[in-house]
Amino acid sequence: MAESKISDRKRLRARGRAGGDISLNLRRLAVIATVLTTATPAAAPQDSQGPAAVPDLMLRVGQRVEQYYARARSIVCEEAVRLEPLGSDLLSDGNHVRRLVYELRVAWDAAADGSKPPDATVLRQLVSVDGKPPRAGDEPGCLDPKPVSTEPLAMLLGERQREFAFSWRDSGRTAGRSSVTMDYKSLTPKPPAVTWAGPCVSIDLPGRTRGRVWVDRNTAEVLRLDEGLIGSVEIPVPREQMRPGSPAAFVVERADSSIRYRPVTFRDPDEILMLPESIDTLQVIRNSGVPRLRIVQRFSNYKRFITAGRVVE
């Protein structure tokens, strides 16, 4: 959910002035509808429970993601986005709620030498803004989703799992499925990387996340992925970007996200893919023009491109 590979990093986009509108987009959220896993049979689950089950389960999860990369086809869907400023009580503050609708297309391009799994790319085409056709200048806003994003579950590939510590939490049922819940955290925090470009600033916060993942115990498919920051982060404003009376820094105090998935059935050929159903984000950034923001994203009307431009619903 840029454009380095998806990791545990987060992305901030802001107007080029202190105290302006700042959008904090979790990397896994910026990607939206690229997290898909096929519903082909997986290896039989192991009987072990608790911490002893984690290595085998993570191996299966990594294999599942790789299977998806190997079989993935282009997917399009409709993405409805609501950007809602909040008050100090985290309820709507009465300001304008921006509503966007996108056609979202997902594609994967494998490395030419086959040395790594395909890279997933999401392309958004703006369809409407507040219920009206887009006009010149409507896209992209600093608070809007990125026009191009990359795949959010790459962190679960085998070669990427070593960047995180995964630990057993419990087992139960999630979305009607037998599931295992694991917590994870980044292992190597790094200093923020800040890039100012035109009216927006991009800030990467490597290794500053922790989260929780719900996995189908039988198929190793991801059912839900939650993530947040490990503590607040202060971002100084460069002297050349400051304006009279503006603060010397803004502080990212909170960035919570929750992605939920659902099975989507395609026909001819028959296939069931686990695709995002919703993403909910809450961000709190002190000294920004919109210090508290809720972002709600909903996905529907999935279609699959097979060959020669044919669309199968």
Protein Blocks (a to p, Z undefined) as FASTA:
>chain_A
ZZacddfbdcddddfbehiacddddfklmnopmbccdfbdcddddfbecjklmmmmmmmm
mmmmmmmmmmpccdddddddddddddfkopaehiacddddddddddddddfklpaccddd
dddddfbgghiacdehiaccfkbccfbdcdfklmmpmklmmmpccddfbdcdeehiacdd
dddddfbdcddddddehjbccdddehiaccdddddfklopafbdcdddehjadddddfkl
pcehiafbdcdfbdcddddddddddehiaddddddfbdcdddddehiablbccdddddeh
iacdfbehiacZZ
